[in-house]
């Protein structure tokens, strides 16, 4: 899609043209972890599922770094295209691409050398470590698939090819599901089989996304001469909120696991594994809505079309709330539905999971609003605003509440921590948005 189409076509039509492919793409990305969890939970049991949940922050870190450079580079690329500064846009894309490759190589070396230490740090126990160490080596060895998939999905979508990004992710996701089943059940490869299936699916997605560079729609060009040192800083600053969204999900999993191990043991971690996987789907829905809005907002912001950018933000907020309300209502009314999807649960798990799902899920409504605020501030290059919201919801308030509330409310306080963090963050975000609109 040419830049002028982002500036001239009706906003609603543009938004919905991007919305469906974006949501499908992010939802299928969620399946990479979701399929692992369902098949591991049904095939290997609750301890294996707890082990998978302990290992999940690794995935968040790898995918988050890809988004750091993908979103950081894409937003700036789109803003400069909106200003009709094509060479500068290409330079930002080039810098982001090669920084992503460099950090991938560094992480590859460090994680390979300190693999077992990393597993213990994440919360491995004597019971779960055999399962963890059967899973994470393959995830670490194949980490490049996560780095490149996250980066290329964002860049290709911003370059006007949302359907290709969607199809690439669908192909990888379907492959992952099929291989998950084959490797874990008929071939009896256990946790290793699930990990290998995930890595193969990720690299297939990357391979398909690379086809964009050989199509007529491709406007992406390397421009090494135009790169300046300040570009690296601007890319990192602008993409840091997206990185923090992924990493904060890992932080949440990590600290919740520690608290649950303290209060209720591995059963609590297993139940939280169910919540985490539904959370991945809901986050995928939110990201899909916001990824549809981001290139339209960024390009129009760069061109000075504030009214069009605000109209897109309104559409994103409305659709995010509607889409997220469905799984939330289902969780409140029929909480055990989610438990049976992932496990063959016993009475102990069912007793704990019903309350956990009902309390925790209410927070997803506030999450959907916060995600729109973060994406909008990123898209208009108000990075301090986006970063503050990310820090509050993912690193500060959730940590405070998860340690404070259980002192008074026991395990119920752990489930309430997420809801409280998102609610307080939403209030702060709304205040910043009102102040920004008056400027």
C-alpha positions in Angstrom: 0.0 0.0 0.0 1.3 3.4 -1.0 1.8 6.0 1.8 -0.8 8.4 0.3 -3.5 5.7 0.7 -2.9 5.8 4.5 -3.4 9.6 4.3 -6.4 9.8 2.0 -8.6 6.6 2.2 -11.6 6.6 4.7 -10.2 5.8 8.2 -12.8 3.1 9.1 -12.2 1.2 5.9 -8.4 1.3 6.4 -8.7 0.2 10.0 -10.9 -2.8 9.2 -8.7 -3.8 6.3 -5.9 -4.2 8.7 -7.9 -5.5 11.7 -8.8 -9.0 10.6 -5.4 -10.0 9.3 -3.7 -8.5 12.3 -6.0 -10.3 14.8 -5.6 -13.6 13.0 -1.9 -13.2 12.9 -1.5 -12.4 16.6 -4.0 -15.1 17.6 -2.1 -17.7 15.6 1.1 -16.6 17.2 -0.5 -17.3 20.6 -1.2 -20.9 19.4 2.6 -21.6 19.5 2.4 -21.7 23.3 -1.2 -22.6 23.5 -0.8 -25.9 21.6 2.2 -26.8 23.6 0.2 -26.3 26.8 -2.9 -28.2 25.8 -1.0 -31.2 24.4 1.5 -31.3 27.3 -1.3 -30.9 29.9 -3.4 -33.7 28.4 -0.5 -35.9 27.4 2.1 -35.5 30.2 0.1 -34.2 33.1 0.0 -31.3 35.6 3.6 -31.4 36.7 4.8 -31.1 33.0 2.3 -28.2 32.5 3.7 -26.5 35.6 7.2 -26.9 34.2 6.1 -25.4 30.9 4.7 -22.4 32.8 8.0 -21.9 34.6 9.8 -21.9 31.2 7.4 -19.4 29.5 9.3 -16.2 30.4 12.1 -17.4 28.1 9.7 -17.2 25.2 8.5 -13.7 26.3 12.1 -12.5 26.4 13.0 -13.7 22.9 9.7 -12.5 21.3 9.9 -9.2 23.2 13.4 -8.4 21.8 12.1 -9.0 18.3 9.3 -6.6 19.0 11.7 -4.1 20.5 13.4 -3.5 17.2 10.4 -4.4 15.0 8.0 -1.9 16.5 10.7 0.6 17.3 11.9 0.6 13.7 8.5 0.3 12.1 6.9 3.2 13.9 9.8 5.6 13.0 9.8 4.2 9.5 6.1 5.0 9.1 6.4 8.4 10.7 9.1 9.4 8.3 7.2 8.0 5.3 4.3 10.2 6.4 6.7 13.1 6.2 7.7 12.0 2.7 11.3 11.3 3.9 11.8 7.9 2.3 15.6 7.6 2.8 15.4 8.3 6.5 12.6 5.7 6.8 14.8 3.1 5.1 17.7 4.0 7.4 15.6 3.4 10.5 14.5 0.0 9.1 18.1 -1.0 8.3 19.4 -0.1 11.7 16.5 -2.0 13.4 17.1 -5.1 11.3 20.8 -5.4 12.0 20.5 -4.6 15.7 17.9 -7.4 16.0 20.4 -9.8 14.4 23.2 -8.7 16.7 21.2 -9.1 20.0 20.0 -12.5 18.8 23.6 -13.7 18.4 24.6 -12.4 21.9 21.5 -14.0 23.5 22.2 -17.3 21.7 25.7 -17.5 23.2 24.7 -16.5 26.8 21.6 -18.7 27.0 23.4 -21.7 25.6 26.2 -21.4 28.1 24.0 -20.7 31.2 21.0 -22.9 30.2 20.6 -24.9 33.4 21.3 -21.9 35.7 18.6 -20.0 33.8 16.1 -22.9 34.5 16.8 -22.8 38.2 16.5 -18.9 38.3 13.1 -19.1 36.6 11.8 -21.2 39.5 12.6 -24.8 38.6 12.1 -27.4 41.4 13.4 -30.9 41.8 10.0 -32.1 40.5 9.8 -29.9 37.5 13.5 -29.6 36.4 13.6 -32.8 34.3 10.7 -31.5 32.3 12.1 -28.0 32.0 15.5 -29.3 30.8 13.7 -31.5 28.2 12.0 -28.4 26.8 14.2 -25.2 26.9 17.3 -26.5 25.1 15.4 -26.6 21.8 13.7 -23.3 22.5 17.1 -21.7 23.1 18.8 -23.3 20.1 15.9 -22.2 17.9 15.5 -18.7 19.4 16.3 -16.9 16.1 12.8 -17.9 14.9 11.2 -15.8 17.6 13.5 -12.8 17.1 12.9 -12.8 13.3 9.2 -13.7 13.4 8.3 -10.9 15.8 10.4 -8.4 13.9 9.3 -9.3 10.4 5.6 -9.5 11.2 5.6 -5.9 12.4 7.8 -4.6 9.5 5.9 -6.4 6.7 2.6 -5.3 8.1 3.8 -1.7 8.2 5.0 -2.0 4.6 1.4 -2.6 3.5 1.2 -6.4 3.4 -1.0 -7.4 6.4 -2.3 -10.5 4.6 1.1 -11.9 3.9 2.0 -11.4 7.6 -1.3 -13.2 8.5 -0.7 -16.1 6.2 2.9 -16.6 7.3 1.8 -16.9 11.0 -1.2 -19.2 10.1 1.1 -21.5 8.2 3.6 -21.6 11.1 0.8 -22.1 13.7 -1.0 -24.9 11.9 2.4 -26.7 11.4 3.1 -26.3 15.1 -0.2 -27.8 16.1 0.2 -30.8 13.8 3.7 -31.5 14.8 2.9 -31.0 18.5 0.4 -33.8 18.3 2.6 -36.1 16.2 5.8 -35.6 18.3 4.1 -35.9 21.7 1.6 -38.7 21.1 2.5 -41.1 18.3 6.2 -40.5 18.5 6.3 -40.1 22.3 9.0 -37.4 22.3 7.6 -35.6 25.4 8.5 -32.1 26.2 11.3 -32.1 23.6 8.8 -32.9 20.9 6.5 -30.0 21.9 9.5 -27.6 21.8 10.8 -28.9 18.5 7.3 -28.4 16.9 7.2 -24.8 18.2 10.7 -24.0 16.7 9.8 -25.5 13.3 6.6 -23.5 13.2 8.4 -20.3 14.0 11.1 -20.7 11.3 8.4 -21.6 8.7 6.7 -18.3 9.5 10.1 -16.5 9.1 10.7 -18.2 5.7 7.3 -17.1 4.4 7.7 -13.5 5.6 11.0 -13.2 3.7 9.0 -13.7 0.4 7.7 -10.1 0.9 11.2 -8.8 -0.1 10.7 -10.3 -3.5 7.2 -9.0 -4.3 6.2 -5.8 -6.0 4.6 -4.5 -2.8 7.9 -4.3 -1.1 9.1 -0.8 -0.3 11.7 -1.9 2.2 15.3 -1.0 1.1 18.5 -1.1 3.1 20.1 2.3 3.5 23.4 2.0 5.4 24.7 5.4 4.5 21.8 7.2 6.1 22.2 5.5 9.5 23.3 7.8 12.4 24.2 6.6 15.9 21.2 8.4 17.4 18.9 6.2 15.3 19.8 3.2 17.6 18.7 5.1 20.6 15.5 6.3 19.0 14.6 2.8 17.9 15.2 1.3 21.3 13.3 4.1 23.1 10.4 3.9 20.8 10.2 0.1 20.8 10.9 -0.4 24.5 7.3 -0.3 25.5 6.5 -3.3 23.2 9.5 -5.1 24.6 8.3 -4.3 28.1 4.8 -5.7 27.4 6.4 -9.1 26.5 9.0 -9.0 29.3 6.5 -7.9 31.9 4.3 -10.9 31.0 7.3 -13.0 31.8 7.9 -11.0 35.0 4.3 -11.6 36.0 4.6 -15.3 35.4 7.9 -15.5 37.3 6.7 -13.7 40.5 3.3 -15.3 40.5 4.9 -18.7 40.3 7.1 -17.9 43.2 4.2 -16.7 45.4 2.0 -19.6 44.4 4.8 -22.1 45.2 5.0 -20.5 48.6 1.2 -20.5 49.3 -0.2 -23.6 47.5 2.7 -25.4 45.8 2.8 -26.9 42.3 -1.0 -27.0 42.1 -1.1 -23.2 42.2 1.5 -23.0 39.4 -0.5 -25.5 37.3 -3.7 -23.4 37.7 -1.8 -20.2 36.9 -0.6 -22.0 33.8 -4.2 -22.2 32.6 -4.7 -18.5 33.3 -1.4 -17.6 31.5 -2.4 -19.4 28.4 -5.8 -17.7 28.2 -4.0 -14.4 28.9 -1.8 -15.1 25.9 -4.9 -15.3 23.7 -6.5 -12.2 25.2 -3.2 -10.3 24.8 -3.1 -11.6 21.2 -6.5 -10.0 20.6 -5.4 -6.7 22.0 -2.2 -6.7 20.1 -4.1 -7.5 16.9 -6.3 -4.5 17.3 -3.4 -2.2 18.1 -1.2 -3.5 15.3 -4.0 -2.7 12.9 -4.2 0.9 14.2 -0.4 1.6 14.6 0.7 2.2 10.9 -2.4 4.3 10.2 -1.8 6.4 13.3 1.9 6.8 12.8 1.8 7.8 9.2 -1.0 10.3 9.8 0.7 11.7 12.9 3.8 12.2 10.7 1.8 14.0 8.2 0.1 16.2 10.8 -3.4 14.7 10.4 -4.3 14.6 14.1 -8.1 14.1 13.6 -7.5 10.9 11.5 -5.1 9.6 14.1 -7.7 10.2 16.9 -10.4 8.5 14.9 -8.3 5.4 14.6 -7.6 5.4 18.4 -11.3 5.5 19.1 -11.9 2.5 16.8 -9.1 0.6 18.5 -10.5 1.3 21.9 -14.1 0.3 21.0 -13.0 -3.0 19.2 -10.6 -3.9 21.9 -13.2 -3.7 24.6 -15.8 -5.6 22.6 -13.5 -8.4 21.6 -12.0 -8.9 25.1 -15.4 -8.9 26.8 -16.4 -12.3 25.4 -13.7 -14.5 27.0 -14.0 -12.5 30.2 -17.8 -13.1 30.5 -17.3 -16.8 29.7 -14.6 -17.0 32.4 -16.8 -15.4 35.0 -19.9 -17.5 34.3 -18.2 -20.9 33.3 -14.7 -20.8 34.8 -14.1 -24.5 34.6 -14.4 -24.5 30.9 -10.9 -23.2 30.6 -9.6 -25.8 33.1 -10.9 -28.7 31.1 -9.4 -27.4 27.9 -5.9 -27.7 29.2 -6.1 -30.6 31.7 -7.9 -33.6 33.0 -8.2 -31.9 36.4 -8.7 -33.4 39.8 -10.9 -32.0 42.6 -8.0 -29.9 44.1 -7.3 -28.2 40.8 -10.9 -27.5 40.1 -11.5 -26.0 43.6 -8.6 -23.6 43.1 -9.1 -22.7 39.5 -12.7 -21.6 39.7 -12.0 -18.7 42.0 -8.8 -17.8 40.3 -10.3 -17.5 36.9 -13.3 -15.4 38.1 -11.1 -12.9 40.0 -8.2 -12.7 37.6 -10.2 -12.4 34.4 -12.0 -9.2 35.4 -8.6 -7.5 35.0 -8.5 -8.2 31.3 -11.1 -5.5 30.7 -8.7 -2.9 32.1 -5.8 -4.5 30.3 -7.6 -4.0 26.9 -7.8 -0.2 27.6 -4.2 0.0 28.8 -2.9 -1.7 25.7 -4.6 0.8 23.5 -3.1 3.7 25.5 0.4 2.1 25.1 0.0 1.5 21.4 -1.3 5.0 20.8 1.5 6.8 22.7 4.1 4.6 20.8 2.5 5.5 17.5 2.7 9.2 18.1 6.2 8.9 19.5 5.2 9.8 23.1 7.6 7.2 24.4 7.7 8.4 28.1 3.9 8.0 28.3 3.9 4.5 26.8 6.8 3.4 29.0 5.2 4.7 32.2 2.0 2.7 31.6 4.1 -0.4 30.8 6.2 0.0 34.0 3.1 0.6 36.2 1.1 -2.4 34.9 3.9 -4.9 34.3 6.7 -4.2 36.7 5.7 -1.9 39.6 2.1 -2.2 40.7 1.8 -5.9 39.9 4.9 -6.7 42.0 3.7 -4.5 44.9 0.2 -6.1 44.9 1.3 -9.7 44.5 3.4 -9.4 47.6 1.1 -7.1 49.6 -2.4 -8.5 49.0 -1.7 -12.1 50.0 -0.6 -11.0 53.4 -4.2 -10.0 54.1 -6.2 -12.2 51.7 -4.1 -15.3 51.2 -4.1 -16.9 47.7 -7.1 -14.8 46.7 -4.8 -11.7 47.1 -2.5 -13.2 44.4 -5.3 -13.5 41.9 -6.5 -9.9 42.8 -3.0 -8.5 42.2 -3.3 -8.5 38.4 -6.8 -6.8 38.5 -5.7 -4.1 40.9 -2.5 -3.3 38.9 -4.4 -3.0 35.6 -7.2 -0.8 37.2 -4.8 1.7 38.8 -2.8 1.8 35.6 -5.9 2.5 33.5 -6.7 5.5 35.8 -3.2 6.9 35.2 -3.4 6.3 31.5 -6.8 8.1 31.2 -5.4 11.1 33.0 -2.4 11.3 30.6 -4.6 10.9 27.6 -6.9 13.7 28.7 -3.9 16.0 29.3 -2.4 15.1 26.0 -5.6 15.9 24.0 -5.7 19.4 25.5 -2.2 20.2 24.2 
